[in-house]
Amino acid sequence: MAHKAMSAGLREMTPLTEQVSRKQQVTDIVRTSIALGELLPGSLHSVRELAERLGVSRTPVREALIDLSSRGMVRFERNHGVRILQTSLHDLDEIFEIRLLLEVPATRKAVARVDESGIRTLRAAYQAMEKAATAGDEQRMWRRDRAFHHTLLTLSGNRRLADYVDSLRDMVLIRGETTAGRLRTLEQIVDDHTPIIDCVVKKDARGAAAAMKAHIETTSLLLIRQDPAAP
């Protein structure tokens, strides 16, 4: 009975087939399942249950859940399992405020120190986003979106900052919300990044920072506007 109760918030999850980096594979699948609402906010699950559904041992599942716990996506409850958490509207507001404080100056610094190799790498990340959007592949587009931001922030020379900002995006994913298909198309989301890459190519640090600020503010306003809890 208890097992059925814990399974109630869990839909189908694809079993793993590859042997490489099991912990990362589990992390990615559970993160995506939360974002898609397959693992419902507030639902409770056991390590054993998830391991059975994914077709792996408990160790990579436990390691993945510890990682997701540090990102604020799940919470371990003693003698019960792990609970899927939910972010509030206030949490969203704080997350985007932090992103503005960190990403804008980091973007300016990245462009000030970027070389031709860095520009090629960032352009490739942007083109991968474009390709995914054109194909209508929303999940792949969001992964490329994350890669674009992480690549740009890493170019600032502060990998720890890039990793931290990436973890903040998981807090937004918990709500299972996206502006794609609601307030804008995948192509429009990619277009919102165009001024950033254009300024990077021109090595316009001030312009890139301003474009990043506008991009984050636009995303924040749209997400909050469509949230059912918004006033």
C-alpha positions, 0 to 999 in steps of 0.5 A: 500500500505504501509503495503504491502511494509513493508511486502515485506521482510517478508516470513512465520513466525510460530505463537506462541502457548505456553503461557510461556515467550512470549517476549523470544519466539518472540525474538528467532523467529525474531532472527532466521527469520533474520538469515535465511533471512526471514526478509531481511536486509533493510526491514521495518516492523511494530509492528502491522504487526509482532504481527499479523503474530505471533498471539500475542499482540503488547507488547511482540513484542515491548519488543522483538524488543527493546531487538534486537535493543540493540543488533544492529539487528534492528533499530526503525524509528520514524513513520515508524516502525522497520528496519532490519539492516545489518552488514558490512565486517568491522563489522565482523572483529571487532566483531571477534577481540572483541571475541578474546580479551574477550573469550580467557582470559575468557576461561583461567580463567574459566578452572583455577576455574572450578570444576567437576560440571562445567566440567559435565555441559560443557561436556553436552553442547558439547554432545548436539552440537554433537547430533544436528550435527549428526541429521543434525539439523543446527539450533539446532546445532547453538543454542547448539554452543551458549550454549557451549560458554555461559556456558564456559564463565559463568564458568569464574565467569563473567556472564555479559561478557558471555552475552555480547559475546553472543550478539555479535553473533547476529551481525554475524547472521544479515548477514545470513551467516554460514560456515555450508554446504559451507566450512565445515560440521556440524560435522567438526564445532563440531570437532573444539570445541573438543580441547577446551573441552578436555583441560577443562576436563584436567584442562589445562587452557593455552591449552584451551585458545589456543584452543579457540583462534584457534577456533575463528580465524578459524571461522572468516577467513572462514566467511570472505573468503566466504563473497561476499564483501570480497576482 
